[in-house]
Structures are given as C-alpha cells and as structure tokens.
Amino acid sequence: MTTTAGNQSLDVIEEHWDITYSHAVGAVAARFFEKLRDDAILTAARCPDCRRALLPPRGYCDRCFVLTTDAVPVGTTGTLEAFTIVNQSFKGLPAAPYCFGYVLLDGADTAILNYIRGIDFSDVDGAAAVLIKKPAMRVAFAESRVGRMSDFWFEVADDPT
C-alpha cells in the first residue's frame, strides 16, 4: 500500500547528502598509513596475548579484548578469501564494473578488503570464474602514495587465463 502526504507518494523518499568530514584514525591506523605512505609496507597490529597479526590493524584484539602493542609487517602475497563484483556505479567510486576482495596476506591472521584490479570485470562470468578459485593474490602499490587505502590494491599473482 502506498501512503501519500498531499500530492507526494511516500513509498519512496528521495534525499541528497553532501557531507565532508574529517575522520580521526587514531594511533594504530595512523602508524599503518604512515608505513604505507612512506615505505610501501603493510603492517598488522599484534595481539600480545594470542599473538595474532590483525589486518587491518586495530587498537585491541577482538578475541582477547586486550590492547594491541606492536606493528608487524605482513607479506605482499596472499589468498583471496571472498569477493564481490559491483555492476552499479556509485558517486565517489570508480565507474562500474569493479571488484572488492578480502585477501589473507602472508603473515596476517585476518583478511583485509580492497580493490582487485587487472581483470576484465565487464565479463562478470569470466572474472568470477577466475576469482571463485581463490587464486594467489599480490599487493600492488601506487607509485605516489599519500597514506590512504587507495595507495594499494590487489592483483591476481599468476596469469588468470
């Protein structure tokens, strides 16, 4: 059933948000972004109790509920855990189609999400056939880094064909 208020249908309400904000990343994430920007190195947060390397790094261990202490570098290769191919364009994101994937990097105990590049995502079935096999992945770094997640992405480590 559609509800109306005056002449306006209320089954769909259209709104527009145009928000600029500053996000305080905190000490743990700041350390991650500094190493990414300055050295092209990804670092995980080490739990002092269970010794897991948490990536993306967080200030406390979600298993032990203790503060993480050390930053440890992780590898630049790993395994794809999950992915999604996006076919709808959204403001502020790349033109569709594109892909996000969770990759478990060597030396990390948790997977990190970022873009997957280097595959023709306009062929959704073909791209999915490659990615569903959970291929080995590698990290690629931007030539010029500024300390943001867009400074790196994932690529299939071997020729996907």
Phi and psi in degrees as GROMACS dihedral restraints (atoms count N, CA, C in turn):
[ dihedral_restraints ]
;  ai    aj    ak    al  type     phi  dphi    fc
    3     4     5     6     1   -98.3    20    10
    4     5     6     7     1   130.6    20    10
    6     7     8     9     1   -98.3    20    10
    7     8     9    10     1   142.6    20    10
    9    10    11    12     1  -124.4    20    10
   10    11    12    13     1   149.9    20    10
   12    13    14    15     1  -127.1    20    10
   13    14    15    16     1   107.3    20    10
   15    16    17    18     1    66.6    20    10
   16    17    18    19     1  -124.8    20    10
   18    19    20    21     1   -97.3    20    10
   19    20    21    22     1    -0.5    20    10
   21    22    23    24     1   -97.2    20    10
   22    23    24    25     1   128.7    20    10
   24    25    26    27     1   -73.6    20    10
   25    26    27    28     1   138.2    20    10
   27    28    29    30     1  -106.6    20    10
   28    29    30    31     1    13.7    20    10
   30    31    32    33     1   -77.5    20    10
   31    32    33    34     1   -18.4    20    10
   33    34    35    36     1  -136.8    20    10
   34    35    36    37     1   127.5    20    10
   36    37    38    39     1  -116.8    20    10
   37    38    39    40     1   118.6    20    10
   39    40    41    42     1   -94.6    20    10
   40    41    42    43     1   132.5    20    10
   42    43    44    45     1  -135.1    20    10
   43    44    45    46     1   160.2    20    10
   45    46    47    48     1  -128.5    20    10
   46    47    48    49     1   128.3    20    10
   48    49    50    51     1  -118.1    20    10
   49    50    51    52     1   132.3    20    10
   51    52    53    54     1  -133.7    20    10
   52    53    54    55     1    91.5    20    10
   54    55    56    57     1  -117.4    20    10
   55    56    57    58     1   131.5    20    10
   57    58    59    60     1  -114.0    20    10
   58    59    60    61     1   132.0    20    10
   60    61    62    63     1  -143.9    20    10
   61    62    63    64     1   160.2    20    10
   63    64    65    66     1  -107.2    20    10
   64    65    66    67     1   131.5    20    10
   66    67    68    69     1  -109.0    20    10
   67    68    69    70     1   120.3    20    10
   69    70    71    72     1   -79.5    20    10
   70    71    72    73     1   112.4    20    10
   72    73    74    75     1   -80.9    20    10
   73    74    75    76     1   -22.9    20    10
   75    76    77    78     1    85.5    20    10
   76    77    78    79     1   169.4    20    10
   78    79    80    81     1   -65.6    20    10
   79    80    81    82     1   -40.7    20    10
   81    82    83    84     1   -67.4    20    10
   82    83    84    85     1   -48.8    20    10
   84    85    86    87     1   -68.2    20    10
   85    86    87    88     1   -35.7    20    10
   87    88    89    90     1   -60.3    20    10
   88    89    90    91     1   -41.7    20    10
   90    91    92    93     1   -62.7    20    10
   91    92    93    94     1   -42.3    20    10
   93    94    95    96     1   -58.5    20    10
   94    95    96    97     1   -50.3    20    10
   96    97    98    99     1   -68.3    20    10
   97    98    99   100     1   -33.4    20    10
   99   100   101   102     1   -65.3    20    10
  100   101   102   103     1   -45.5    20    10
  102   103   104   105     1   -65.9    20    10
  103   104   105   106     1   -37.0    20    10
  105   106   107   108     1   -62.6    20    10
  106   107   108   109     1   -51.0    20    10
  108   109   110   111     1   -65.1    20    10
  109   110   111   112     1   -49.6    20    10
  111   112   113   114     1   -82.4    20    10
  112   113   114   115     1   -32.8    20    10
  114   115   116   117     1  -126.0    20    10
  115   116   117   118     1    -1.0    20    10
  117   118   119   120     1    52.6    20    10
  118   119   120   121     1    48.1    20    10
  120   121   122   123     1  -127.2    20    10
  121   122   123   124     1   135.5    20    10
  123   124   125   126     1   -96.5    20    10
  124   125   126   127     1   132.1    20    10
  126   127   128   129     1  -122.2    20    10
  127   128   129   130     1   140.5    20    10
  129   130   131   132     1  -102.6    20    10
  130   131   132   133     1   161.8    20    10
  132   133   134   135     1   -94.8    20    10
  133   134   135   136     1   130.9    20    10
  135   136   137   138     1   -93.7    20    10
  136   137   138   139     1   130.0    20    10
  138   139   140   141     1   -79.8    20    10
  139   140   141   142     1   128.5    20    10
  141   142   143   144     1   -71.1    20    10
  142   143   144   145     1   -19.7    20    10
  144   145   146   147     1   -91.4    20    10
  145   146   147   148     1   -60.4    20    10
  147   148   149   150     1   -91.0    20    10
  148   149   150   151     1    -9.5    20    10
  150   151   152   153     1    70.2    20    10
  151   152   153   154     1    10.5    20    10
  153   154   155   156     1   -66.9    20    10
  154   155   156   157     1   145.7    20    10
  156   157   158   159     1   -98.6    20    10
  157   158   159   160     1   109.4    20    10
  159   160   161   162     1   -94.9    20    10
  160   161   162   163     1   118.2    20    10
  162   163   164   165     1  -134.0    20    10
  163   164   165   166     1   123.3    20    10
  165   166   167   168     1   -63.4    20    10
  166   167   168   169     1   151.8    20    10
  168   169   170   171     1   -67.1    20    10
  169   170   171   172     1   144.7    20    10
  171   172   173   174     1  -134.3    20    10
  172   173   174   175     1   160.3    20    10
  174   175   176   177     1   -74.8    20    10
  175   176   177   178     1   -14.7    20    10
  177   178   179   180     1  -144.6    20    10
  178   179   180   181     1   156.5    20    10
  180   181   182   183     1   -81.8    20    10
  181   182   183   184     1   128.3    20    10
  183   184   185   186     1   -76.2    20    10
  184   185   186   187     1    -7.4    20    10
  186   187   188   189     1   -98.8    20    10
  187   188   189   190     1   -44.6    20    10
  189   190   191   192     1   -98.1    20    10
  190   191   192   193     1   -16.1    20    10
  192   193   194   195     1    58.8    20    10
  193   194   195   196     1    39.7    20    10
  195   196   197   198     1  -120.4    20    10
  196   197   198   199     1   157.3    20    10
  198   199   200   201     1   -67.0    20    10
  199   200   201   202     1   138.5    20    10
  201   202   203   204     1   -76.7    20    10
  202   203   204   205     1   154.8    20    10
  204   205   206   207     1  -118.1    20    10
  205   206   207   208     1   -47.9    20    10
  207   208   209   210     1  -113.0    20    10
  208   209   210   211     1   154.1    20    10
  210   211   212   213     1  -101.0    20    10
  211   212   213   214     1   129.4    20    10
  213   214   215   216     1  -124.8    20    10
  214   215   216   217     1   135.2    20    10
  216   217   218   219     1   -69.3    20    10
  217   218   219   220     1   146.4    20    10
  219   220   221   222     1  -116.9    20    10
  220   221   222   223     1   166.2    20    10
  222   223   224   225     1   -71.5    20    10
  223   224   225   226     1   172.1    20    10
  225   226   227   228     1  -105.9    20    10
  226   227   228   229     1    12.0    20    10
  228   229   230   231     1  -130.0    20    10
  229   230   231   232     1   156.1    20    10
  231   232   233   234     1  -175.1    20    10
  232   233   234   235     1  -162.2    20    10
  234   235   236   237     1  -123.6    20    10
  235   236   237   238     1   136.7    20    10
  237   238   239   240     1   -69.8    20    10
  238   239   240   241     1   126.7    20    10
  240   241   242   243     1   -98.0    20    10
  241   242   243   244     1   -40.0    20    10
  243   244   245   246     1  -160.1    20    10
  244   245   246   247     1   157.5    20    10
  246   247   248   249     1  -154.2    20    10
  247   248   249   250     1   162.9    20    10
  249   250   251   252     1  -144.0    20    10
  250   251   252   253     1   135.0    20    10
  252   253   254   255     1   -98.4    20    10
  253   254   255   256     1   123.9    20    10
  255   256   257   258     1   -99.1    20    10
  256   257   258   259     1   124.7    20    10
  258   259   260   261     1  -109.5    20    10
  259   260   261   262     1     0.6    20    10
  261   262   263   264     1  -112.1    20    10
  262   263   264   265     1   128.4    20    10
  264   265   266   267     1   -76.3    20    10
  265   266   267   268     1   143.2    20    10
  267   268   269   270     1  -130.5    20    10
  268   269   270   271     1   141.8    20    10
  270   271   272   273     1   -57.3    20    10
  271   272   273   274     1   133.1    20    10
  273   274   275   276     1    89.4    20    10
  274   275   276   277     1    -5.2    20    10
  276   277   278   279     1  -117.2    20    10
  277   278   279   280     1   165.4    20    10
  279   280   281   282     1   -60.7    20    10
  280   281   282   283     1   160.1    20    10
  282   283   284   285     1   -64.0    20    10
  283   284   285   286     1   138.4    20    10
  285   286   287   288     1   -71.2    20    10
  286   287   288   289     1   152.7    20    10
  288   289   290   291     1   -87.6    20    10
  289   290   291   292     1   150.2    20    10
  291   292   293   294     1  -148.4    20    10
  292   293   294   295     1   175.8    20    10
  294   295   296   297     1  -140.0    20    10
  295   296   297   298     1   138.7    20    10
  297   298   299   300     1  -109.2    20    10
  298   299   300   301     1   147.3    20    10
  300   301   302   303     1  -146.9    20    10
  301   302   303   304     1   146.8    20    10
  303   304   305   306     1   -91.9    20    10
  304   305   306   307     1   123.9    20    10
  306   307   308   309     1  -120.9    20    10
  307   308   309   310     1   130.1    20    10
  309   310   311   312     1   -91.7    20    10
  310   311   312   313     1   103.5    20    10
  312   313   314   315     1   -79.9    20    10
  313   314   315   316     1   149.8    20    10
  315   316   317   318     1   -56.9    20    10
  316   317   318   319     1   129.7    20    10
  318   319   320   321     1    92.2    20    10
  319   320   321   322     1    -8.3    20    10
  321   322   323   324     1  -104.2    20    10
  322   323   324   325     1   152.4    20    10
  324   325   326   327     1  -105.8    20    10
  325   326   327   328     1    -5.0    20    10
  327   328   329   330     1  -134.4    20    10
  328   329   330   331     1   150.6    20    10
  330   331   332   333     1   -86.6    20    10
  331   332   333   334     1   152.9    20    10
  333   334   335   336     1  -119.1    20    10
  334   335   336   337     1   143.8    20    10
  336   337   338   339     1   -95.7    20    10
  337   338   339   340     1   136.8    20    10
  339   340   341   342     1  -165.9    20    10
  340   341   342   343     1   177.8    20    10
  342   343   344   345     1   -66.8    20    10
  343   344   345   346     1   148.9    20    10
  345   346   347   348     1  -109.7    20    10
  346   347   348   349     1   130.8    20    10
  348   349   350   351     1  -125.8    20    10
  349   350   351   352     1   169.9    20    10
  351   352   353   354     1    92.2    20    10
  352   353   354   355     1     6.9    20    10
  354   355   356   357     1  -124.6    20    10
  355   356   357   358     1   146.2    20    10
  357   358   359   360     1   -78.7    20    10
  358   359   360   361     1    98.4    20    10
  360   361   362   363     1   -81.2    20    10
  361   362   363   364     1    -5.4    20    10
  363   364   365   366     1   -70.0    20    10
  364   365   366   367     1   -22.9    20    10
  366   367   368   369     1   -96.2    20    10
  367   368   369   370     1    81.7    20    10
  369   370   371   372     1   -57.7    20    10
  370   371   372   373     1   -46.1    20    10
  372   373   374   375     1   -64.0    20    10
  373   374   375   376     1   -42.2    20    10
  375   376   377   378     1   -65.5    20    10
  376   377   378   379     1   -44.0    20    10
  378   379   380   381     1   -64.3    20    10
  379   380   381   382     1   -43.9    20    10
  381   382   383   384     1   -63.6    20    10
  382   383   384   385     1   -36.5    20    10
  384   385   386   387     1   -62.4    20    10
  385   386   387   388     1   -35.3    20    10
  387   388   389   390     1   -72.3    20    10
  388   389   390   391     1   -48.1    20    10
  390   391   392   393     1   -75.3    20    10
  391   392   393   394     1   -28.8    20    10
  393   394   395   396     1   -64.2    20    10
  394   395   396   397     1   -19.8    20    10
  396   397   398   399     1   -79.2    20    10
  397   398   399   400     1     1.8    20    10
  399   400   401   402     1    51.9    20    10
  400   401   402   403     1    61.4    20    10
  402   403   404   405     1   -69.7    20    10
  403   404   405   406     1   163.6    20    10
  405   406   407   408     1   -64.0    20    10
  406   407   408   409     1   140.0    20    10
  408   409   410   411     1  -123.3    20    10
  409   410   411   412     1   158.5    20    10
  411   412   413   414     1  -131.9    20    10
  412   413   414   415     1   153.3    20    10
  414   415   416   417     1   -86.4    20    10
  415   416   417   418     1   134.9    20    10
  417   418   419   420     1  -115.5    20    10
  418   419   420   421     1   136.4    20    10
  420   421   422   423     1  -108.8    20    10
  421   422   423   424     1   143.3    20    10
  423   424   425   426     1   -65.3    20    10
  424   425   426   427     1   146.1    20    10
  426   427   428   429     1   -62.4    20    10
  427   428   429   430     1   -43.5    20    10
  429   430   431   432     1  -111.8    20    10
  430   431   432   433     1   116.0    20    10
  432   433   434   435     1  -110.2    20    10
  433   434   435   436     1   146.0    20    10
  435   436   437   438     1  -121.9    20    10
  436   437   438   439     1    -0.7    20    10
  438   439   440   441     1    90.6    20    10
  439   440   441   442     1    46.3    20    10
  441   442   443   444     1  -137.5    20    10
  442   443   444   445     1   163.8    20    10
  444   445   446   447     1   -60.4    20    10
  445   446   447   448     1   -26.2    20    10
  447   448   449   450     1   -73.3    20    10
  448   449   450   451     1    -1.5    20    10
  450   451   452   453     1   -75.7    20    10
  451   452   453   454     1   -11.2    20    10
  453   454   455   456     1  -146.5    20    10
  454   455   456   457     1   163.2    20    10
  456   457   458   459     1  -155.5    20    10
  457   458   459   460     1   178.3    20    10
  459   460   461   462     1  -111.3    20    10
  460   461   462   463     1   149.1    20    10
  462   463   464   465     1  -135.2    20    10
  463   464   465   466     1   152.0    20    10
  465   466   467   468     1   -64.1    20    10
  466   467   468   469     1   131.4    20    10
  468   469   470   471     1   -70.7    20    10
  469   470   471   472     1   -35.1    20    10
  471   472   473   474     1  -109.9    20    10
  472   473   474   475     1   163.3    20    10
  474   475   476   477     1   -57.4    20    10
  475   476   477   478     1   118.5    20    10
  477   478   479   480     1   -71.5    20    10
  478   479   480   481     1    -5.0    20    10
